[in-house]
């Protein structure tokens, strides 16, 4: 009986050693990835932006947690490019603390973990300025500031530009009716601003009996929780022929929302004025079971393979034990 227990214990130890060696080899394969993040961590408050440079990964992308979305990802991957930049945006209301973002390598399908994790620390937002105390009856009430002639001049032109941009922003969403989980969709924003208005947005303009030199910048940003968003366009452009393109892939099904923010800024010899146009569109994203399975395996493939090997070794040990001939009973004790 003691010898049998010894053999059974030896087989159990052998199975455990094989399992550990197998898991170690799987882990070693992941550790061989040469992906380098610089920096490996970053911090931002809700509503902020953080980025990291990725080197040594063929077409990297990241598995972002809720309340975090892409601002910039590699739109076109090339074998000759050795470094990319990933840029993330923290949504308002995001939970505070460390949020691990796993980096994947998608040079050739299917995507595989690179072995690197970017740690995003979400800090508390800055404290609001103190509320001014109401003036007493004996104090004079302060009047709100009045726009200077330069500011009013720039505001008038920005109001015209905002009106033109509003229709273009709505038209971008009208071209995409349905979204499906795991499938990539293209959103394009093309500004159609009349030439006479563009002429009033830059260059020498008549102002107060003289002239003023003005410049303008238009920035477009597309965000949405539960989406992978990649852009191949410069975020800041001019109103003339301004065009942006985003590749949007839903990573979850159900009710989702995409939000487009267009910021218009004009400068007139040191005076900056800004206006913003915000357009949001709700979508009901259709479910995609094959994509869910692929995403699960890409995130947990080490655990799946290790569990399968362990179960296989345990089953083989049970079969061997059942097939062993019974041992003859020894003579009765004297």
Secondary structure, 3 states (H helix, E strand, C coil): CHHHHHHHHHHHHHHHHHHHHHHHHHHHHHHCCCCEEECCEEEEECCCEEEEEEECCCCEEEECCCCEEEEECCCCCCCCCCEEEEEEEECCCCCCEEEEEEEEECCCCCCEEEEEEEEEEEECCCCCCCCCCCCCCCCCCCCCCCCCHHHHHHHHHHHHHHHHHHHHHHHHHHCCCCCECCCEEEEEEECCCCHHHHHHHCEEEEECCEEEEEEEEEEEEEECCCEEEEECCCCEECCCCCEEEEEEEECCCEEEEEEEEEEEEEEECCEEEEEEEEEEEEEEEECCHHHHHHHHHHHHHHHHHHHHHHHHHHHHHHHHHHHCCCCCCCCCCC
